[in-house]
Amino acid sequence: MTGLLDFLRRRKEPIDFSGGGEVNCLECRRIEAEGIIAFFQRLSGGRLDLTSELPENDPLAATLNGHVSSLERFFASLMENLVQVSGSGRYLEQRVGKLSRQADTQTHSVRGITRETDRLNEEIHALAERVSGFAGLTQDSFNAASEGYSLNGEFQMRLENLKAGMLRTIGAVNRLTGLLDSVKSLTEIIDESAESLHLISINTAIEAARAGDRGFGVIATELRALARRAGESVREVDRIVKSVHEEIKAVDGAIEDSASVMDILIGDSERVGESFAGINDFARKVEEEGVSIAAEILKQREGLGSVAAGVQVIFRASEEIQGEAENTGAVATQLKTIVGTILEKTGSLRLRRHKRAVELVYAMDNRGRQVSSNIVSDKYKGSVREQGFGEDRSQKEYFSSLQGGEGVYVSDIYLSDASGRLCITVSGSTLNRKGDRLAVALDLNLEGLLRV
């Protein structure tokens, strides 16, 4: 035997470690610090002594030992960081859930206020039409009279003031409706941001396992962008709510002015009845219509009070959402720090150097089902399936070993069905947000690994 690589090339069949039957060489076992040669010796109970068949201090065996030890340390560190990502992701999901519920509450409040302002707007428009009719009715009264022209002029001037006040009220309500529509749009943005954060927190661990450096960068960027977007939306809601308060004051002031003018007009209508003996019927109609319009104005003030109370609910919800957005941003910052650590460790592995050795990278759930597509080396594209979602990989029996806790495991040497090459599989496990165990695995061909 000239070396480990030649020995492994000749061993096309599973190695018999038991003496009485084959051990499934796909079975995962934990490798310890003694290295792969001592690992084989321990695993076979001393029956397989690779060192007796290899030259002393074989360089390829030493290289393989070094790479496996490096991969073990890398995976142990990576899994530790993924546990932190998973924990932060679960916390982030809780905060996002609360943020989403608050956004739903705010959206419901805005919709209710929008309906109330729409109703108020319609009633004020109808009231403005009645004021115009009231003006026509009084004009008919004055046209039927032959005296009292000074009173006519004063009455007409007050009617014009009332009409101007109603127009100001309509304008303010229209602006109020527009502002509430803006709040509604912003709460929809907050809802979308919360849902996006929810989806990212669910997939963080799997995407982190699959995508390497680029995936971690994308995840961190998305988290920061979404947290910033939610925060900006909340600040914009706060600004608009303050404007709504100003518009409500304007509407209330306009309605109060209209009510004052209406009270004066009712008194004038009584004087019209006294001054124009020949138009008693017109005067009675003017008085009745004036009283009815005054009652409608008071009703609008009550409706405006309901809108003001609803805006207060939105204001309080906006403050709560802003607080939750700040908490979410803090968690995203924590995730960014963890991801930065993982990026640093990933960089230390120098995956480009191991490009010849890496055949597949994928993730599995606790049932042995593949839950990610295969990340395939360019060298093997076309000769290896690049997907694999749902593929049953339970024959590798990862989880019979991994259920005991966190760890890094290296499989026995096997002949890959996918590529026909001698391979080992290095895997590590962590918990996803649901508490299920997730394994991240690298299939490595030994020939490429020994030539790195």
N, C-alpha and C positions, 0 to 999 in steps of 0.2 A: 504494500500500500504506500503510495507516494504522497498522499495528503488527504485532508478531510474532504475536499471537493470531489476528488476521484472516488473516494469511498461512498459518498452520498450519491453520486451519479450511478454507481453500480447497484445501490440499494433501491430497486424500483418497487419492491413490495413492502408492506408494513413490517416494522421491526417487531419480532417476538420478544417481549419483555418478560413474559410470564413463564416461559418454559413449557407450558401445557396448552397454549392456544394464543392466537393473535390478540393483542390489545389494540382497540380502535385507535389508529395513530392520528385521528382527528380530535381525540379527546383532549380538552384543554387542561393543563396542569400549571401550577404556579412555579415559575423559575426562581431560584434563590441566588444568593450572592456568589455561590461557588462557580458559576459559569456553566456553559452548555455541556462540556465534556463531563464534569463532575455531576451535573444534573442527570445525564444519561446513566452514569454509573449508579447513582442513588436510585433512579427510577427502576433499573433492571435488577436491583438487589445485588450488584456486583457481577452478574452473569455476562454483561456486555461491557468489555473493557476497550473502549475506542483508543485509549492511549497506547495500548499494546500493539495496535495496528498502525499507529502513526509515528512518524519520526519525532524525536524529542523536540519540544518547543516548536511544533509545527506553526508557521506564521499564519496560515489561513484559519486554523482553529483559533488562534489568538485574536485574529481580526473579527471572526464571527462572534466570539465571546464578548469582545469590546462593543460591537454594534448592538447585540442583544441587551447588554447591560445599559447602554445609552438609551435604547428604546424603552426599557423598563423604567428608568428614572424619568424620562420624558412623560410617559403615560401616567405614572404615579402623580407627578406634578400637575399634568393636564386634568386628570380626574378630580384632584383636590379643588382646582379652580372651577371646574364645571359644577361641582357640588355648590360652590359659592354662587355661581351664576344661577343655578336652579333655585337656591334659597331666595336670592334677591328677586328672581323672576316670579316666585310664588307671592312674595310680599308686594311686588309691583302689580301683579294681577289683582290682589286684594284692593290696593289703592285705586287701580283703574276701574275696578268694579264699582267702588264707592263713587268715583268721579262720574262714571256712566249713569249711575242711579240719580245722582244729583242733577246731571244734565237732563235726564228724562223728566225729573220733577220741574226743572226750570222750563223745559220745552212745553210741558203741560200747562204751566202757569201762563206762559206767553200766549199759547193758543187760546186759553180762556179769556185773557185780557184782549187779545185781538178780536175775538167774537164780540166782547162787550163794547169795544171801541167802534167796531163795524155797526153794531146796533145803535150806539149813541150817534154815530155819524148820520145814519139814515133818519133817525128821529129829529136830529137838528136840521137836516135838510128839509124834512117835512114841516118842521116848525117855521123855517124861513119862508116856505111857500105860504103858510098860514098868515105870517106877518104881512106878506105882500097882499094877500086877500083882505087882511084887516085894513091895510092902507087904502085899498079900493073901496071897501065898505064905508070908511070914514069920508072918503072923497065924495061918494054918492050922497052922504048925509049933508055935507057942506054945499054941494051943488043944489040940493033941494031947499036950502035955506036962503033967505034974502038978506040976512044980517049976521052979525057976529064974525066979521072977516078977520078982525085982529086975533080972535080965539082960533080961527081956522089956521092962520099962519103959524101960531105958536104950536098948535097940535101937529101940524104937518112937520114942523122942524123936529119935534120929539119922535115922530114916527121914523123920520130919516135917521135919527140917532139910534133908534132901536134896530133898524135894518142894518146899519153899519156895525152895530155890536154883534148881531147874528152872523154877519159875514166874517168878522174877526174870530168868532167862536168856531165857525166851520173851518176856517184856515188853520186854526190851532189844532183842531181835532184831526184834520188831514195830516198835519205834520206829526202829530202823536201816532197816528196809524202807521206812517212811514217808518218812524223810529222803532216801533214795536215789530214791524216786519224785519228790520235790521237785526234786532235781538233774536228773532226766530231763526234767521239765517245763521247767526253766530252760534246759537246753541246746537244747530245741526252740525256745524264744523266741530264743536266740542265733542258731540256724539261720535262723529266719524273718527276723530283723533283717539277717543277712548277705545273705540272698537279696534283700531289699528294697533294701539298699544297692547290691547288684550291678545290679539293674534300673534304679535311679536313675542310677548312673554311666553305664550304656549310653545312656540317653535324655537326659542333661543337655544336650548341645549342641543337639539338635533341639528339645526343649521350650523351651530358652532362646531359640532363634531364633523360635519360634512365639508364645510366650505373652506376651512383653513384660514389663512391671513385675511383674504379678501372678504370672506363671510363675516368674520368678527368685525371688520371695519364697517361693513354695510349695516350690521345690527346696531353698533354703537351710534352711527350717524343717524339712522332712522329713529332711535330712541330719543336722541337729543332734539332732532327736528320736530318730532311729534309733541314732546313736552313743551318746546318753545311755542309751537303753534297753538296748543291749548292755552298756555299762559297769555299769549297775545290776544286770543279770542276773549278770554275772561276780562282782561283790561279794557278791551273795546266795549264789552257789555257794560262794564262799570261806567265808562264815559257816556254811553247812550242812555243808561238809566238816569244819570244826572240830568241829561238833556230832557228826558221824559218828565222828570220832576218840574223843570222849568216850564215845559209846555202845559202840564196840568195846572200850574199856577196861572198861566195865561188864559187857559180855558175857563178856569174858575172865576178869574177876574172879569172876563168878558160876559159870562153868564150872570154874575152879580150885577154888572152894569146894566145888562138887559132887564134883569128883574126890577131894578130901581126905576128905570125908564118906564117899565110896564105899570108899576104902581102909580106913577104920575099920570100915565095915559088913562088908567081906569078912573082916576079922579077927574081928569079932563072930560072923559066921556059923560060923567054925571053932569058936569057943568054944561056940556053940549045939550044934554036933554032939557036942562032948565032954560037955556038961552033960546033954544029953537022949539017953540011950542008946536010948530007945524010938522016937526020931524021926530015925534016921540018914538015911532016904531024903529027908525034908523038908530036912534040913540040907544034904545034897548038892545038892539042887535050888537052894536059896537061894544056896549058894556059887557054883554055875555061873552062875546068872543075874546075881549081883553082878559076877563077873568080866566077863561079856559087856557089862553096862551100863557098867562102867568103861572098856572098850575103845571103846564108842560115844562116851563123853564125850571121850576123847582124840582121836577122829576129828573131833568137832565143833571142837575147838581147832585142828586142822589146817585145817579149812574156814574158820574165822575168820581164820587167818593169810592165806589167799588173798584174803579180802575186804579185809583191811587193806592188802595189797599193791596191790589194785586202787584203793582209795581214794587211796593215794599217787600213782598215775598220774593220777587225776582232779585232785588238788591241784596237781600240776605243770602239767597242761594248763590249769587255771583261771588260774594265774599267767601262762602264755604268752598266753592269750586276753585277759587284762586288759591286758597290754602292747600287743597288737595293737589292742585297742579304743581305747587311748589314742592310738596312732598314727593310727587312723582318725579319731578326734576332731580331731587336729591337722590332718589333710588337710581335713576338713570345715570347720574354721575358716579355712583358707587359701581354700577355695572360697567361703566366706561373704564374705571380703575382696574377692575378685575379682568376685563377684556384686554386692557393694555398689558397686564401681567402675562396673560395667555399668549398674546402676540409675541412678547419677548421670549417666552419659552419655546414657542413654535419656531421663531427665528433661529434659536440656538440649535434646533434639530437639523437645520439646513436640508429641508426636504428635497431641494434640487440635487443635492449630492446623492440622495437615495433614489433618484428617479428611475434608475435601471432596476432597482430592487422592488419598488412598490408596484404591485399588480392591481389591487383593488383597495378602495377605502369605502366603508359603508357602516351603517348603524342598524342595530336590531332591537326589537322590543323583548319583553320578558317571556314571550312565547317562542322565541327563536325565529320570528318573522322579520324579514328585512324591511326597514321602514324608511330607507333612503335609496336613491339611485346609486349605482357604483360610480365612484370616481376612478377612471381608468387611465393608466399611463399611456401617453401618446404612442408608445412603441407597440402597444397591444390593441389599439383601437381596431375594431373590425373582427378581431379574433376572440374577443371576450364580450359577453353581454354587458351593455352599458347601463341597463336599467336594473331590475331586480326587485321592485316593490312587491311585497307580499311573498317573495320567495322563501321557502322553508329551509332555513339553515340550522335547524335544531339538531341535525345529526352531528354538528360540531360540539354539542353538549356544553356550550359555554356556561349556561346558567346552573348546571349541576354543581359547578365549582364557584360561580360568582355569587350565589345566594347568600353565602356566608358573610359578605361584607365587601367594602371597597378593596380594590386590588388590581394588579396588572398580571396578566397570564400569557404564557407562551405555549403554543400547541406543540405536539410532536411533529416531526418531519413527515410530510405526506406528498403524494403525487397529485397535483391539481387536476381535477376533471376539466376545468375551464381552459387552462393553458398548456397542460401536459408537462409542467415544470415542477421540480422539487421545491416545495414551499414550506414556510411556517406561518402561523397567524399569531399576531400580537394583539391583545385586546385589553380594554379597561372598561370599568363599569361605573355608572353613577345613577342617581335617582332623578327621574323627570318630575315635572310639577305635580303629577298625580300620585307620586310616591312609587311608581313602577320603575323597575330597573331597566336601564338602557345601556347597551354595550356598543362601543365604538371599536371597530376592528380594522387592522391592516393585514392584507395578504402580501407576503414578501417572498420573492423567489431567492433561493440561497445563492445561486450563481451570480445574480446581480448584486446581492448584498456583499458577497466576498470580494467583488471587484470595485466596490466604492472607494 
